[in-house]
Amino acid sequence: MNINKFIFVLMASYFGTFLRIYIDNNFLVSLIGSFFFGFVIAKKFQKSTKKILLSGFCSCLTSFSGFIYFLYLLINEQDYIKIFLYLNLILVSNIIIMYSGYVISRKLT
């Protein structure tokens, strides 16, 4: 791997992590990340640029561990209806938001 690409991935990861800490809301972070993901995959970026943005920025912004930790807290409360609703809400809304980002990105090109 080229050292410049490695540095860009680190910088993108840093900004994604910083934004995640700044927002501090799992649901909102997930929606923002899904929109950005859909927006990026629709653009005609170079392969390395897409990898930097998706693997660096998006993966640190929408870390799966934050989502799992929130579900873990709900499981400890044994609130299974809330778990079911949250899982369905997060999955369906993220798919819709990702598709919206994709469509908006296509219209801007």
C-alpha positions in Angstrom: 0.0 0.0 0.0 1.2 3.5 -0.9 2.2 5.5 2.2 0.1 8.5 1.0 -3.0 6.3 0.7 -2.4 5.0 4.2 -2.1 8.6 5.6 -5.3 9.5 3.8 -7.1 6.6 5.3 -5.8 7.5 8.8 -7.0 11.1 8.3 -10.4 10.1 7.0 -10.7 7.7 10.0 -9.8 10.5 12.4 -12.4 12.8 11.0 -15.1 10.1 11.1 -14.2 9.2 14.7 -14.2 12.9 15.6 -17.6 13.5 14.1 -19.0 10.4 15.8 -17.8 11.6 19.2 -19.1 15.1 18.5 -22.6 14.0 17.5 -22.9 11.3 20.2 -26.2 9.8 19.0 -26.1 6.3 17.5 -29.3 6.7 15.4 -28.3 10.0 13.9 -24.7 8.9 13.2 -26.1 5.8 11.5 -28.4 7.9 9.3 -25.6 10.4 8.4 -23.2 7.5 7.6 -25.8 5.7 5.4 -26.6 8.9 3.4 -22.9 9.6 2.9 -22.2 5.9 1.9 -25.0 6.0 -0.7 -23.7 9.4 -1.9 -20.2 8.1 -2.4 -21.0 4.9 -4.1 -23.0 6.7 -6.7 -20.2 9.1 -7.5 -17.5 8.3 -10.1 -14.6 8.5 -7.8 -11.3 6.7 -8.3 -11.3 3.3 -6.6 -8.7 4.4 -4.1 -10.7 7.5 -3.2 -13.8 5.4 -2.6 -11.9 3.0 -0.4 -10.5 5.9 1.6 -14.0 7.5 2.1 -15.9 4.3 2.7 -13.3 2.3 4.7 -11.8 5.2 6.5 -14.5 7.8 7.1 -17.7 5.7 7.0 -16.4 2.8 9.0 -15.2 5.0 11.8 -18.3 7.2 11.7 -20.8 4.4 11.8 -18.9 1.9 13.9 -20.8 -1.3 14.4 -19.7 -1.4 18.0 -21.8 1.6 18.9 -24.9 -0.1 17.4 -24.2 -3.4 19.2 -23.5 -1.7 22.5 -26.9 0.0 22.4 -28.6 -3.3 21.6 -26.6 -4.9 24.4 -28.0 -2.3 26.9 -31.6 -3.0 25.6 -31.0 -6.8 26.0 -29.8 -6.2 29.6 -33.1 -4.4 30.3 -34.9 -7.3 28.7 -37.1 -4.9 26.7 -37.6 -7.2 23.7 -40.3 -5.1 22.1 -37.9 -2.1 22.1 -35.2 -4.3 20.7 -37.4 -5.5 17.9 -38.6 -2.0 17.1 -35.2 -0.4 17.2 -33.6 -3.1 15.0 -36.4 -2.7 12.3 -36.3 1.0 12.5 -32.6 1.3 12.2 -32.4 -1.2 9.3 -35.3 0.1 7.3 -34.4 3.8 7.8 -30.8 3.3 6.9 -31.6 1.5 3.7 -34.0 4.3 2.7 -31.5 7.0 3.7 -28.7 5.3 1.8 -30.8 5.0 -1.3 -31.7 8.7 -0.9 -28.0 9.6 -0.8 -27.5 7.5 -3.9 -30.3 9.2 -5.8 -29.3 12.7 -4.8 -25.7 12.0 -5.8 -26.9 10.7 -9.2 -29.0 13.8 -9.8 -26.1 16.1 -9.0 -23.9 14.5 -11.7 
